[in-house]
Amino acid sequence: MMIEPDVTSLINRAGSRYALVVAASKRARQLVDGDEPRVQLDFVAADRPVTAAVEEIDQEMVICHTETQN
């Protein structure tokens, strides 16, 4: 059984595990606060904001920005 989306591809899109977790949690909070999902979700996933956030990151509808310290 394969988990979709693949965690490795998500980490590559975000730049790091930390950035992925931060981006997914911020987007999930926006969804909980009433923002509309940018992806079409099935009935089960519609009640799961983290699932929606991860799917948006996977489909590059949410871009993860990282800042570097000087």
TORPA-4810 file (N, C-alpha, C, O; in nm, 3 decimals):
<nodes>
NODE_1_0.084_-0.118_0.000_0.000_0.000_0.000_0.089_0.124_0.000_0.183_0.135_0.078_M
NODE_2_0.057_0.217_-0.088_0.136_0.338_-0.102_0.058_0.457_-0.047_-0.062_0.470_-0.071_M
NODE_3_0.126_0.542_0.026_0.063_0.663_0.080_0.079_0.774_-0.023_0.189_0.799_-0.072_I
NODE_4_-0.031_0.840_-0.053_-0.029_0.950_-0.149_-0.068_1.078_-0.079_-0.163_1.074_-0.001_E
NODE_5_-0.006_1.187_-0.099_0.115_1.205_-0.177_0.237_1.154_-0.102_0.237_1.145_0.020_P
NODE_6_0.340_1.123_-0.177_0.464_1.070_-0.121_0.533_1.175_-0.034_0.548_1.290_-0.076_D
NODE_7_0.574_1.137_0.085_0.637_1.230_0.179_0.765_1.290_0.121_0.794_1.408_0.141_V
NODE_8_0.841_1.209_0.050_0.965_1.258_-0.008_0.940_1.371_-0.108_1.012_1.470_-0.109_T
NODE_9_0.838_1.356_-0.190_0.808_1.462_-0.287_0.759_1.588_-0.216_0.788_1.699_-0.260_S
NODE_10_0.684_1.571_-0.107_0.639_1.687_-0.030_0.757_1.761_0.032_0.762_1.884_0.030_L
NODE_11_0.851_1.686_0.088_0.970_1.748_0.148_1.050_1.822_0.041_1.101_1.931_0.066_I
NODE_12_1.061_1.763_-0.077_1.133_1.830_-0.186_1.064_1.960_-0.226_1.132_2.059_-0.256_N
NODE_13_0.932_1.962_-0.228_0.859_2.084_-0.263_0.878_2.192_-0.156_0.889_2.311_-0.188_R
NODE_14_0.881_2.150_-0.030_0.891_2.246_0.081_1.034_2.288_0.110_1.057_2.398_0.161_A
NODE_15_1.129_2.204_0.081_1.268_2.237_0.109_1.324_2.164_0.229_1.443_2.134_0.234_G
NODE_16_1.238_2.134_0.327_1.280_2.059_0.445_1.155_2.007_0.516_1.044_2.051_0.490_S
NODE_17_1.177_1.913_0.606_1.064_1.861_0.684_1.003_1.970_0.770_0.880_1.980_0.782_R
NODE_18_1.088_2.052_0.828_1.040_2.160_0.912_0.951_2.255_0.833_0.842_2.291_0.878_Y
NODE_19_0.997_2.297_0.715_0.920_2.389_0.631_0.787_2.326_0.590_0.686_2.395_0.582_A
NODE_20_0.788_2.196_0.562_0.665_2.126_0.525_0.565_2.129_0.639_0.447_2.157_0.618_L
NODE_21_0.611_2.099_0.759_0.522_2.097_0.875_0.467_2.236_0.904_0.348_2.251_0.932_V
NODE_22_0.551_2.338_0.897_0.506_2.475_0.922_0.404_2.518_0.817_0.300_2.575_0.851_V
NODE_23_0.434_2.492_0.690_0.342_2.533_0.583_0.208_2.459_0.593_0.102_2.520_0.578_A
NODE_24_0.214_2.329_0.619_0.089_2.252_0.629_0.007_2.297_0.749_-0.115_2.307_0.740_A
NODE_25_0.073_2.324_0.861_-0.003_2.365_0.980_-0.062_2.505_0.963_-0.175_2.529_1.006_S
NODE_26_0.012_2.596_0.901_-0.043_2.731_0.877_-0.161_2.726_0.782_-0.262_2.793_0.804_K
NODE_27_-0.149_2.647_0.675_-0.259_2.638_0.579_-0.379_2.567_0.642_-0.493_2.607_0.618_R
NODE_28_-0.355_2.464_0.721_-0.465_2.394_0.788_-0.539_2.489_0.882_-0.661_2.484_0.891_A
NODE_29_-0.467_2.575_0.952_-0.530_2.673_1.041_-0.616_2.770_0.960_-0.726_2.806_1.004_R
NODE_30_-0.568_2.812_0.844_-0.648_2.900_0.758_-0.778_2.830_0.716_-0.883_2.893_0.712_Q
NODE_31_-0.770_2.702_0.685_-0.888_2.627_0.645_-0.986_2.613_0.762_-1.107_2.626_0.742_L
NODE_32_-0.935_2.588_0.881_-1.021_2.578_0.999_-1.090_2.711_1.025_-1.205_2.714_1.067_V
NODE_33_-1.019_2.821_1.000_-1.074_2.954_1.024_-1.170_3.000_0.913_-1.221_3.112_0.919_D
NODE_34_-1.194_2.914_0.813_-1.297_2.946_0.714_-1.251_2.964_0.571_-1.335_2.982_0.483_G
NODE_35_-1.122_2.960_0.545_-1.073_2.973_0.407_-1.118_2.852_0.326_-1.123_2.740_0.378_D
NODE_36_-1.149_2.873_0.200_-1.195_2.765_0.114_-1.075_2.684_0.063_-0.972_2.741_0.028_E
NODE_37_-1.088_2.552_0.058_-0.980_2.469_0.000_-0.960_2.501_-0.147_-1.055_2.531_-0.219_P
NODE_38_-0.837_2.495_-0.192_-0.803_2.523_-0.332_-0.806_2.397_-0.417_-0.787_2.403_-0.539_R
NODE_39_-0.828_2.283_-0.354_-0.835_2.156_-0.425_-0.972_2.093_-0.406_-1.040_2.120_-0.307_V
NODE_40_-1.010_2.010_-0.501_-1.134_1.936_-0.490_-1.109_1.815_-0.401_-1.020_1.735_-0.429_Q
NODE_41_-1.187_1.801_-0.294_-1.167_1.693_-0.199_-1.286_1.599_-0.199_-1.399_1.639_-0.226_L
NODE_42_-1.259_1.472_-0.167_-1.371_1.381_-0.150_-1.439_1.409_-0.017_-1.390_1.490_0.063_D
NODE_43_-1.548_1.345_0.007_-1.629_1.372_0.126_-1.553_1.352_0.256_-1.566_1.432_0.348_F
NODE_44_-1.473_1.246_0.265_-1.399_1.215_0.388_-1.291_1.320_0.414_-1.278_1.367_0.527_V
NODE_45_-1.214_1.356_0.312_-1.104_1.451_0.330_-1.152_1.593_0.353_-1.077_1.676_0.404_A
NODE_46_-1.276_1.623_0.318_-1.328_1.759_0.335_-1.331_1.802_0.480_-1.323_1.921_0.510_A
NODE_47_-1.342_1.707_0.571_-1.344_1.738_0.714_-1.205_1.733_0.778_-1.193_1.742_0.900_D
NODE_48_-1.103_1.718_0.698_-0.966_1.706_0.749_-0.879_1.817_0.692_-0.827_1.804_0.581_R
NODE_49_-0.863_1.926_0.766_-0.789_2.040_0.711_-0.643_2.011_0.683_-0.586_2.068_0.589_P
NODE_50_-0.580_1.924_0.761_-0.439_1.892_0.735_-0.426_1.815_0.604_-0.333_1.838_0.527_V
NODE_51_-0.520_1.725_0.578_-0.519_1.650_0.452_-0.535_1.746_0.334_-0.465_1.733_0.234_T
NODE_52_-0.625_1.841_0.346_-0.645_1.940_0.241_-0.519_2.024_0.221_-0.479_2.052_0.108_A
NODE_53_-0.456_2.065_0.331_-0.336_2.147_0.322_-0.222_2.072_0.254_-0.153_2.128_0.169_A
NODE_54_-0.203_1.946_0.290_-0.098_1.865_0.229_-0.126_1.844_0.081_-0.034_1.849_-0.001_V
NODE_55_-0.251_1.821_0.046_-0.288_1.804_-0.095_-0.261_1.932_-0.174_-0.216_1.926_-0.288_E
NODE_56_-0.289_2.047_-0.115_-0.261_2.175_-0.180_-0.111_2.194_-0.202_-0.069_2.244_-0.306_E
NODE_57_-0.030_2.155_-0.104_0.115_2.165_-0.118_0.162_2.071_-0.229_0.246_2.108_-0.311_I
NODE_58_0.107_1.950_-0.232_0.146_1.853_-0.334_0.112_1.903_-0.474_0.189_1.881_-0.568_D
NODE_59_-0.001_1.969_-0.489_-0.042_2.019_-0.621_0.013_2.159_-0.649_-0.026_2.224_-0.746_Q
NODE_60_0.105_2.205_-0.564_0.173_2.335_-0.578_0.076_2.451_-0.581_0.099_2.551_-0.649_E
NODE_61_-0.033_2.438_-0.507_-0.127_2.549_-0.492_-0.090_2.633_-0.370_-0.139_2.745_-0.354_M
NODE_62_-0.005_2.579_-0.286_0.053_2.650_-0.172_0.203_2.640_-0.189_0.257_2.530_-0.203_V
NODE_63_0.270_2.752_-0.187_0.414_2.756_-0.205_0.480_2.775_-0.069_0.440_2.862_0.009_I
NODE_64_0.581_2.696_-0.041_0.655_2.706_0.086_0.775_2.796_0.066_0.861_2.769_-0.019_C
NODE_65_0.782_2.902_0.142_0.895_2.995_0.137_0.981_2.972_0.261_0.930_2.957_0.372_H
NODE_66_1.112_2.971_0.240_1.203_2.959_0.353_1.297_3.080_0.351_1.338_3.127_0.245_T
NODE_67_1.328_3.128_0.469_1.420_3.239_0.481_1.551_3.188_0.537_1.552_3.099_0.623_E
NODE_68_1.659_3.242_0.490_1.790_3.204_0.541_1.841_3.315_0.631_1.817_3.433_0.606_T
NODE_69_1.910_3.275_0.734_1.971_3.373_0.823_2.106_3.412_0.770_2.179_3.329_0.717_Q
NODE_70_2.138_3.539_0.784_2.270_3.588_0.740_2.368_3.586_0.853_2.483_3.623_0.835_N
</nodes>
